Amino acid sequence: MSGIKKLAGQTLWYGIPTIANRFLGYLLNLSLPFLFKQAGTTADLTQVYAIIPFLSILFTYGLETAYFRFSQTDDRNKLYNTLCISLFLTTILFTIILYMFRSDIADAAGLNKHPQYVTWMCGIIFFDTLATLPFARLRQENRPRKYAMVRVAGILISILVVILFLGIIPAYAKSHPDSFATVIYNEEDPISYYLLGNLCGSIFTFLLLWKEFKGLRFEFDSVLWKKIMKYSYPLIIVGLGGMINDMLSRLVYRHVVDVSPAQADKELGIFGNLYRLAVIVTVMIQAFRMAAEPFFFNQSKNENAQKTYARVMKFFVIACCFMFLLISLYRDVLEWIITLKSKEWGEGIYIVPLLAMGNIFLGIYYNLSIWYKLTNKNMYGAIITFSGAVITVVLNILLIPKLHYLGAAIATFCCYLFMMIVSYVMGQRYYPVPYARKKLVAYLALVVLLYGMHRGLVYVWDNNWFSIGTATLLLLLFTLFVLKIERKELVRLPVVGKFFKSTLT
């Protein structure tokens, strides 16, 4: 239990900046419906943030996971120095290439109206990539507090810059037309200040990590580097496939949907906002991954490692079920919030639970993926992810023209369901873990049933207070059910175990 306790504590610390990042960034994104009445205005911004993760995979080329893997067997200082030198050189090279072809990239991505977005994107990716290994080192050395501090500080800088340029400077420029504020503020392209805020936050984050570079030595082990590249190159395929599965719907939406360009921009802006609603569940998934990846590698040498992985999976799925219920049962509340300025932002809100469940499958897949990372079978992970990407591409092309938002959501759901099932089957063959399969499936089925019950009740009586009341009741019933079923596990928890022992008797 001490290992899980440590994992839970570190997940909390990694969760603080992850939640803050997602929440504050989410507030910024939620502000889009309040600042811009027409959803199509934000389509290019959605496009940029769909491209960045793809480039990030190429820029980091699996070195983060490789660092965790080889830190178990090789000298960590030599490993860190070698990887940092490699990452610095390739980041400079890739950024120069990206900048040189910025016009072509803007044309290909449909950013002709705002080619400057690609320039902002170059800067964001450059500094975020250089911060990758220092953050990995903090995670490997179990320093989540500094990790949290640096992440949150960078987020706050981003927020302050956006507030400055979208809140303070425009008002000042309006009241002082002859001031310097009118020179630095471009009222024709306010969306670009979201990217400027992101860039400033990335630069500040990089500067806060200077101590992690302070001890860096120009020590490059070519033999070790080749061994790492052999391990990590399949992870590039895994990463790119994962990004295709996650981002492709937003990248191709305007090109495959059978509507006018203006309507396509509108739908893309709405879909991007709905996707952000759904992936609130990934806040916990990302926080968990930050702590779990080094934890899993460190636990791999223990005799009961598989049992630990199985217990971690169970707690993870339970937590995801609660996140799903919070998103799906209170769907009407979320819709009310985002439609305060314009009703069009709430179009397609019905796809949010489907996207949320798809992302839960993705989180389970991340848990399951430890089998190929520990057994050095990363190519199998690449094959699974690539197969999922094929499903995503085909279903998006087939379904978006006919079903629009729903088609994109179905593609995401089917892709992650496929990846989860295949990874489980293959994992049990090469690295068997005694997952509580029947119980986990039952939990997932139960939350879907509760959501269906709630929508049925709301259909009978469409009243906001009734919707909130029944949602709260169903959430409470699920909580009591979990407490009853997991009583033995909960009693064994440190600190709070006594509380569950007294309340569940």
RATA-V281462 format. One record per residue. N is the residue number from 1. RES is the residue in one letter. PHI is phi in degrees with one decimal (NA if undefined). BURIAL is # if it has 24 or more other ideal C-beta (glycine too) atoms within 12 Angstrom, else .. D_FIRST is the distance of its C-alpha to the first C-alpha in Angstrom with 2 decimals. Layout:
N | RES | PHI | BURIAL | D_FIRST
N | RES | PHI | BURIAL | D_FIRST
This chain:
1 | M | NA | . | 0.00
2 | S | -62.4 | . | 3.83
3 | G | -65.3 | # | 5.40
4 | I | -68.4 | # | 5.18
5 | K | -60.7 | . | 6.01
6 | K | -64.6 | . | 8.59
7 | L | -61.9 | # | 9.76
8 | A | -62.9 | # | 10.31
9 | G | -64.0 | . | 12.14
10 | Q | -71.1 | # | 14.17
11 | T | -60.1 | # | 14.98
12 | L | -62.8 | # | 16.38
13 | W | -67.7 | # | 18.46
14 | Y | -70.7 | # | 19.68
15 | G | -68.9 | # | 20.22
16 | I | -57.2 | # | 22.55
17 | P | -70.2 | # | 25.16
18 | T | -64.9 | # | 24.66
19 | I | -65.6 | # | 25.21
20 | A | -62.2 | # | 27.97
21 | N | -61.0 | # | 29.53
22 | R | -65.4 | # | 29.50
23 | F | -68.7 | . | 30.44
24 | L | -68.0 | # | 33.20
25 | G | -63.6 | # | 34.38
26 | Y | -67.2 | # | 34.22
27 | L | -63.3 | # | 36.35
28 | L | -61.9 | # | 38.77
29 | N | -68.2 | # | 38.91
30 | L | -67.2 | # | 39.28
31 | S | -70.4 | # | 42.12
32 | L | -56.8 | # | 43.99
33 | P | -64.1 | # | 45.11
34 | F | -88.9 | . | 46.37
35 | L | -88.6 | # | 48.16
36 | F | -127.1 | # | 49.59
37 | K | -69.7 | . | 51.10
38 | Q | -94.8 | . | 51.53
39 | A | -63.1 | # | 48.40
40 | G | -61.1 | # | 50.33
41 | T | -60.1 | # | 50.48
42 | T | -95.9 | # | 46.84
43 | A | -60.5 | # | 47.06
44 | D | -65.3 | # | 47.53
45 | L | -64.5 | # | 44.52
46 | T | -58.7 | # | 42.41
47 | Q | -64.4 | # | 43.91
48 | V | -61.7 | # | 43.09
49 | Y | -75.5 | # | 39.42
50 | A | -87.1 | # | 39.34
51 | I | -83.0 | # | 40.84
52 | I | -53.2 | # | 38.68
53 | P | -61.0 | # | 35.45
54 | F | -61.9 | # | 37.56
55 | L | -65.9 | # | 39.04
56 | S | -61.9 | # | 35.71
57 | I | -62.1 | # | 34.51
58 | L | -66.8 | # | 37.72
59 | F | -68.5 | # | 37.62
60 | T | -96.1 | # | 34.10
61 | Y | 34.8 | # | 34.45
62 | G | 75.6 | # | 30.80
63 | L | -69.6 | # | 30.48
64 | E | -63.9 | # | 27.28
65 | T | -64.8 | # | 25.24
66 | A | -61.5 | # | 27.34
67 | Y | -62.5 | # | 26.41
68 | F | -64.7 | # | 22.66
69 | R | -66.7 | # | 23.59
70 | F | -85.2 | # | 26.11
71 | S | -69.7 | # | 24.39
72 | Q | -80.4 | . | 22.34
73 | T | -124.7 | . | 25.67
74 | D | -115.0 | # | 28.44
75 | D | -62.2 | . | 29.47
76 | R | -68.2 | . | 27.88
77 | N | -66.3 | . | 30.98
78 | K | -63.3 | # | 33.34
79 | L | -62.2 | # | 31.21
80 | Y | -64.2 | # | 31.09
81 | N | -61.8 | # | 34.82
82 | T | -63.0 | # | 35.81
83 | L | -68.9 | # | 33.96
84 | C | -64.4 | # | 35.19
85 | I | -61.1 | # | 38.76
86 | S | -59.6 | # | 38.57
87 | L | -68.6 | # | 37.20
88 | F | -62.0 | # | 39.79
89 | L | -65.3 | . | 42.69
90 | T | -69.6 | # | 41.81
91 | T | -64.6 | # | 41.02
92 | I | -61.8 | . | 44.46
93 | L | -62.8 | . | 46.13
94 | F | -64.7 | # | 44.50
95 | T | -67.1 | # | 45.19
96 | I | -61.2 | . | 48.84
97 | I | -62.3 | . | 49.24
98 | L | -61.5 | # | 47.64
99 | Y | -68.5 | # | 49.96
100 | M | -64.3 | . | 53.02
101 | F | -105.3 | . | 52.52
102 | R | -62.7 | # | 51.46
103 | S | -67.4 | . | 54.56
104 | D | -65.5 | . | 53.98
105 | I | -65.2 | # | 50.33
106 | A | -61.4 | # | 51.49
107 | D | -65.7 | . | 54.06
108 | A | -66.4 | . | 51.68
109 | A | -89.0 | # | 49.05
110 | G | 75.9 | # | 51.67
111 | L | -104.1 | # | 51.41
112 | N | -57.0 | . | 55.16
113 | K | -73.8 | . | 55.55
114 | H | -135.9 | # | 52.90
115 | P | -63.8 | # | 52.85
116 | Q | -65.3 | # | 51.66
117 | Y | -61.2 | # | 48.22
118 | V | -67.1 | # | 47.79
119 | T | -64.4 | # | 48.59
120 | W | -58.0 | # | 45.95
121 | M | -61.4 | # | 43.51
122 | C | -58.3 | # | 44.35
123 | G | -66.0 | # | 43.43
124 | I | -61.8 | # | 40.12
125 | I | -65.7 | # | 39.01
126 | F | -57.8 | # | 40.29
127 | F | -74.3 | # | 38.25
128 | D | -65.4 | # | 35.09
129 | T | -66.8 | # | 35.19
130 | L | -64.6 | # | 35.71
131 | A | -85.9 | # | 32.63
132 | T | -61.2 | # | 30.38
133 | L | -69.1 | # | 29.57
134 | P | -57.0 | # | 29.23
135 | F | -65.3 | # | 26.59
136 | A | -63.5 | # | 24.85
137 | R | -65.9 | # | 25.03
138 | L | -61.3 | # | 23.45
139 | R | -69.0 | # | 20.47
140 | Q | -65.7 | # | 20.30
141 | E | -89.6 | . | 20.59
142 | N | 55.6 | . | 17.85
143 | R | -119.1 | # | 20.57
144 | P | -67.8 | # | 19.84
145 | R | -66.7 | . | 21.98
146 | K | -67.5 | # | 25.09
147 | Y | -54.6 | # | 24.39
148 | A | -63.7 | # | 24.34
149 | M | -61.5 | . | 27.44
150 | V | -66.6 | # | 29.47
151 | R | -60.3 | # | 28.71
152 | V | -64.3 | # | 29.58
153 | A | -61.0 | # | 32.67
154 | G | -63.2 | # | 33.95
155 | I | -62.9 | # | 33.47
156 | L | -62.9 | # | 35.40
157 | I | -62.1 | # | 38.23
158 | S | -58.6 | # | 38.52
159 | I | -63.1 | # | 38.72
160 | L | -62.9 | . | 41.30
161 | V | -64.5 | # | 43.49
162 | V | -64.2 | # | 43.53
163 | I | -62.0 | # | 44.36
164 | L | -61.5 | . | 47.05
165 | F | -86.1 | # | 48.76
166 | L | -106.8 | # | 48.39
167 | G | -117.1 | . | 48.69
168 | I | -84.3 | . | 50.52
169 | I | -61.6 | # | 52.84
170 | P | -58.9 | # | 54.31
171 | A | -66.2 | . | 55.28
172 | Y | -67.8 | . | 56.73
173 | A | -64.4 | # | 58.64
174 | K | -68.0 | . | 60.10
175 | S | -85.3 | . | 61.42
176 | H | -129.8 | . | 62.50
177 | P | -63.9 | . | 63.99
178 | D | -99.6 | . | 65.48
179 | S | -83.8 | . | 62.33
180 | F | -66.2 | . | 60.19
181 | A | -60.3 | . | 57.53
182 | T | -70.3 | . | 59.72
183 | V | -81.4 | . | 59.66
184 | I | -89.9 | . | 55.90
185 | Y | -107.9 | # | 55.05
186 | N | -108.8 | . | 55.79
187 | E | -72.4 | . | 56.09
188 | E | -81.7 | . | 56.73
189 | D | -140.2 | . | 53.26
190 | P | -67.0 | # | 50.71
191 | I | -59.4 | # | 47.90
192 | S | -61.7 | # | 47.99
193 | Y | -72.2 | # | 46.60
194 | Y | -65.4 | # | 43.21
195 | L | -69.3 | # | 43.23
196 | L | -61.9 | # | 44.65
197 | G | -61.0 | # | 41.83
198 | N | -61.7 | # | 39.30
199 | L | -62.4 | # | 41.16
200 | C | -61.2 | # | 41.31
201 | G | -64.4 | # | 37.58
202 | S | -66.4 | # | 36.95
203 | I | -64.1 | # | 39.36
204 | F | -63.9 | # | 37.87
205 | T | -60.9 | # | 34.34
206 | F | -60.5 | # | 35.74
207 | L | -66.4 | . | 37.51
208 | L | -69.9 | # | 34.43
209 | L | -95.2 | # | 32.79
210 | W | -61.1 | . | 35.72
211 | K | -65.8 | . | 33.74
212 | E | -72.9 | # | 31.74
213 | F | -97.9 | . | 35.18
214 | K | -60.2 | . | 36.62
215 | G | -90.2 | . | 35.48
216 | L | -68.6 | # | 36.40
217 | R | -115.7 | . | 38.76
218 | F | -79.0 | . | 41.20
219 | E | -121.1 | . | 39.65
220 | F | -118.7 | . | 39.69
221 | D | -97.5 | . | 38.67
222 | S | -66.0 | . | 40.47
223 | V | -65.2 | . | 39.00
224 | L | -64.2 | # | 35.41
225 | W | -61.6 | # | 36.47
226 | K | -64.4 | . | 37.96
227 | K | -64.9 | . | 34.85
228 | I | -67.8 | # | 32.78
229 | M | -62.7 | # | 35.41
230 | K | -63.4 | . | 35.26
231 | Y | -76.8 | # | 31.52
232 | S | -91.1 | # | 31.73
233 | Y | -63.1 | # | 34.95
234 | P | -64.8 | # | 33.46
235 | L | -67.7 | # | 30.97
236 | I | -65.3 | # | 34.12
237 | I | -64.5 | # | 35.07
238 | V | -59.0 | # | 31.60
239 | G | -65.1 | # | 31.83
240 | L | -65.0 | # | 35.41
241 | G | -62.1 | # | 34.81
242 | G | -62.6 | # | 31.96
243 | M | -68.8 | # | 34.30
244 | I | -60.5 | # | 37.05
245 | N | -63.3 | # | 34.89
246 | D | -85.2 | # | 33.88
247 | M | -110.2 | # | 37.16
248 | L | -58.3 | # | 39.98
249 | S | -56.9 | # | 40.88
250 | R | -78.0 | # | 41.65
251 | L | -73.5 | # | 43.47
252 | V | -100.5 | # | 45.78
253 | Y | -53.4 | # | 46.17
254 | R | -64.5 | # | 49.45
255 | H | -90.9 | . | 50.84
256 | V | -111.3 | # | 50.25
257 | V | -72.0 | # | 50.62
258 | D | -92.8 | . | 54.17
259 | V | -142.1 | . | 55.23
260 | S | -67.5 | . | 57.22
261 | P | -55.4 | . | 55.74
262 | A | -64.7 | . | 55.55
263 | Q | -67.8 | . | 53.74
264 | A | -63.9 | # | 51.36
265 | D | -61.7 | # | 50.51
266 | K | -61.0 | # | 49.95
267 | E | -65.5 | # | 47.65
268 | L | -64.2 | # | 45.66
269 | G | -60.5 | # | 45.17
270 | I | -66.3 | # | 44.06
271 | F | -62.4 | # | 41.75
272 | G | -59.6 | # | 40.11
273 | N | -69.9 | # | 39.42
274 | L | -64.2 | # | 38.13
275 | Y | -63.7 | # | 35.75
276 | R | -66.0 | # | 34.34
277 | L | -62.4 | # | 33.80
278 | A | -66.3 | # | 31.91
279 | V | -85.5 | # | 29.62
280 | I | -56.0 | # | 28.17
281 | V | -62.1 | # | 25.29
282 | T | -75.4 | # | 24.98
283 | V | -57.1 | # | 24.20
284 | M | -68.9 | # | 20.58
285 | I | -61.8 | # | 20.78
286 | Q | -66.4 | # | 22.18
287 | A | -61.1 | # | 19.74
288 | F | -62.6 | # | 16.85
289 | R | -62.6 | # | 18.88
290 | M | -57.9 | # | 19.47
291 | A | -86.7 | # | 15.85
292 | A | -74.3 | # | 14.87
293 | E | -61.0 | # | 17.80
294 | P | -65.1 | # | 17.23
295 | F | -61.4 | # | 13.43
296 | F | -62.0 | # | 14.36
297 | F | -65.0 | # | 17.03
298 | N | -67.2 | # | 15.07
299 | Q | -78.0 | # | 12.44
300 | S | -61.1 | # | 15.51
301 | K | -84.7 | . | 16.32
302 | N | -76.9 | . | 13.25
303 | E | -65.1 | . | 14.01
304 | N | -102.1 | . | 11.33
305 | A | -58.8 | # | 11.83
306 | Q | -62.0 | # | 13.47
307 | K | -64.8 | . | 10.88
308 | T | -63.6 | # | 8.44
309 | Y | -60.3 | # | 11.63
310 | A | -65.7 | # | 12.40
311 | R | -69.0 | # | 9.49
312 | V | -61.4 | # | 10.20
313 | M | -59.4 | # | 13.78
314 | K | -62.7 | # | 13.55
315 | F | -63.9 | # | 12.31
316 | F | -63.4 | # | 14.87
317 | V | -64.8 | # | 17.62
318 | I | -60.7 | # | 17.19
319 | A | -62.4 | # | 17.55
320 | C | -64.2 | # | 20.52
321 | C | -62.8 | # | 22.07
322 | F | -65.1 | # | 22.22
323 | M | -63.1 | # | 23.79
324 | F | -61.6 | # | 26.25
325 | L | -64.8 | # | 27.31
326 | L | -63.1 | # | 27.88
327 | I | -75.2 | # | 30.08
328 | S | -78.7 | # | 31.91
329 | L | -69.1 | # | 32.49
330 | Y | -103.8 | # | 33.79
331 | R | -58.0 | # | 35.82
332 | D | -65.9 | # | 39.02
333 | V | -67.1 | # | 37.89
334 | L | -61.2 | # | 37.11
335 | E | -63.8 | # | 40.50
336 | W | -61.9 | . | 42.28
337 | I | -65.9 | . | 40.86
338 | I | -79.4 | # | 41.82
339 | T | -107.2 | # | 45.26
340 | L | -63.2 | . | 46.54
341 | K | -92.2 | . | 48.93
342 | S | -148.9 | # | 49.68
343 | K | -67.8 | . | 48.94
344 | E | -65.8 | # | 48.81
345 | W | -66.4 | # | 45.33
346 | G | -91.8 | # | 43.97
347 | E | -62.5 | # | 45.55
348 | G | 80.3 | # | 43.13
349 | I | -58.6 | # | 40.31
350 | Y | -65.5 | # | 39.69
351 | I | -83.5 | # | 38.07
352 | V | -59.2 | # | 35.16
353 | P | -60.7 | # | 32.89
354 | L | -64.1 | # | 33.78
355 | L | -65.9 | # | 32.87
356 | A | -63.3 | # | 29.60
357 | M | -64.9 | # | 28.55
358 | G | -59.2 | # | 29.73
359 | N | -71.9 | # | 27.50
360 | I | -65.9 | # | 24.47
361 | F | -58.6 | # | 25.47
362 | L | -63.0 | # | 25.66
363 | G | -62.0 | # | 22.11
364 | I | -64.5 | # | 20.92
365 | Y | -60.4 | # | 23.21
366 | Y | -58.7 | # | 21.65
367 | N | -63.7 | # | 18.26
368 | L | -66.3 | # | 20.19
369 | S | -65.6 | # | 22.26
370 | I | -62.1 | # | 19.77
371 | W | -63.2 | # | 21.46
372 | Y | -82.2 | # | 24.79
373 | K | -74.0 | # | 23.60
374 | L | -77.6 | # | 21.77
375 | T | -96.5 | . | 24.71
376 | N | 57.9 | # | 27.36
377 | K | -113.2 | # | 28.87
378 | N | -62.0 | # | 29.22
379 | M | -63.7 | . | 32.63
380 | Y | -64.6 | # | 31.15
381 | G | -62.1 | # | 29.28
382 | A | -64.8 | # | 32.64
383 | I | -65.6 | . | 34.40
384 | I | -61.6 | # | 32.03
385 | T | -66.5 | # | 32.33
386 | F | -64.1 | # | 36.06
387 | S | -62.8 | # | 36.53
388 | G | -62.1 | # | 34.81
389 | A | -64.8 | # | 37.18
390 | V | -62.2 | . | 40.15
391 | I | -59.6 | # | 39.13
392 | T | -61.3 | # | 38.83
393 | V | -61.0 | # | 42.23
394 | V | -63.0 | . | 44.02
395 | L | -68.2 | # | 42.72
396 | N | -63.2 | # | 43.36
397 | I | -66.1 | . | 46.90
398 | L | -78.1 | . | 47.57
399 | L | -96.6 | # | 45.99
400 | I | -59.5 | # | 46.43
401 | P | -59.4 | . | 50.26
402 | K | -96.3 | . | 50.17
403 | L | -111.0 | # | 47.14
404 | H | 57.7 | # | 46.61
405 | Y | -55.2 | # | 43.27
406 | L | -60.7 | # | 42.13
407 | G | -61.1 | # | 42.94
408 | A | -65.0 | # | 40.74
409 | A | -66.6 | # | 37.84
410 | I | -62.9 | # | 38.28
411 | A | -60.9 | # | 38.31
412 | T | -62.4 | # | 34.97
413 | F | -60.3 | # | 33.41
414 | C | -65.4 | # | 34.82
415 | C | -61.4 | # | 33.90
416 | Y | -70.4 | # | 30.17
417 | L | -63.8 | # | 30.07
418 | F | -60.6 | # | 31.77
419 | M | -62.1 | # | 29.50
420 | M | -62.9 | # | 26.33
421 | I | -65.7 | # | 27.82
422 | V | -63.5 | # | 29.30
423 | S | -64.4 | # | 26.22
424 | Y | -64.0 | # | 24.18
425 | V | -61.9 | . | 27.00
426 | M | -70.6 | # | 27.49
427 | G | -63.1 | # | 23.85
428 | Q | -67.4 | . | 23.50
429 | R | -80.9 | . | 26.54
430 | Y | -97.0 | . | 25.64
431 | Y | -150.9 | # | 21.83
432 | P | -63.6 | . | 20.61
433 | V | -126.6 | # | 17.22
434 | P | -78.2 | . | 16.57
435 | Y | -66.3 | # | 16.53
436 | A | -80.6 | # | 17.15
437 | R | -58.1 | # | 20.58
438 | K | -62.8 | . | 22.51
439 | K | -66.8 | # | 20.11
440 | L | -65.7 | # | 19.88
441 | V | -62.9 | . | 23.68
442 | A | -62.9 | . | 24.20
443 | Y | -61.6 | # | 22.39
444 | L | -64.1 | # | 24.51
445 | A | -64.5 | . | 27.63
446 | L | -65.0 | # | 27.14
447 | V | -68.2 | # | 27.06
448 | V | -65.7 | # | 30.13
449 | L | -62.8 | . | 31.81
450 | L | -63.1 | # | 31.17
451 | Y | -63.4 | # | 32.67
452 | G | -62.1 | . | 35.62
453 | M | -61.2 | # | 36.16
454 | H | -64.2 | # | 36.23
455 | R | -66.1 | # | 38.77
456 | G | -65.1 | . | 40.85
457 | L | -65.8 | . | 41.00
458 | V | -67.3 | # | 41.93
459 | Y | -64.3 | . | 44.58
460 | V | -69.1 | . | 46.14
461 | W | -135.2 | . | 46.17
462 | D | -84.4 | . | 45.86
463 | N | -133.3 | . | 45.11
464 | N | -60.2 | . | 42.72
465 | W | -66.9 | . | 41.62
466 | F | -64.6 | . | 41.23
467 | S | -62.1 | # | 39.08
468 | I | -66.1 | . | 36.76
469 | G | -64.5 | . | 36.69
470 | T | -68.7 | # | 35.87
471 | A | -62.2 | # | 33.23
472 | T | -65.2 | . | 31.48
473 | L | -64.1 | . | 31.82
474 | L | -64.7 | # | 30.39
475 | L | -63.4 | # | 27.40
476 | L | -65.0 | . | 26.83
477 | L | -63.0 | . | 27.20
478 | F | -65.7 | # | 24.58
479 | T | -60.9 | # | 22.14
480 | L | -63.2 | . | 22.90
481 | F | -62.8 | # | 22.58
482 | V | -64.6 | # | 19.05
483 | L | -59.7 | # | 18.05
484 | K | -71.0 | . | 19.73
485 | I | -68.0 | . | 18.40
486 | E | -98.4 | # | 14.69
487 | R | -55.8 | . | 14.96
488 | K | -62.7 | . | 12.65
489 | E | -66.8 | # | 9.74
490 | L | -67.3 | # | 10.93
491 | V | -64.0 | . | 11.37
492 | R | -80.9 | . | 7.78
493 | L | -66.3 | . | 7.27
494 | P | -69.2 | . | 8.05
495 | V | 70.4 | . | 11.84
496 | V | -86.3 | . | 12.93
497 | G | -59.1 | . | 11.61
498 | K | -63.4 | . | 14.84
499 | F | -62.8 | . | 16.91
500 | F | -68.7 | . | 15.95
501 | K | -64.9 | . | 16.53
502 | S | -79.2 | . | 19.94
503 | T | -85.0 | . | 20.99
504 | L | -99.8 | . | 20.19
505 | T | -84.5 | . | 22.03
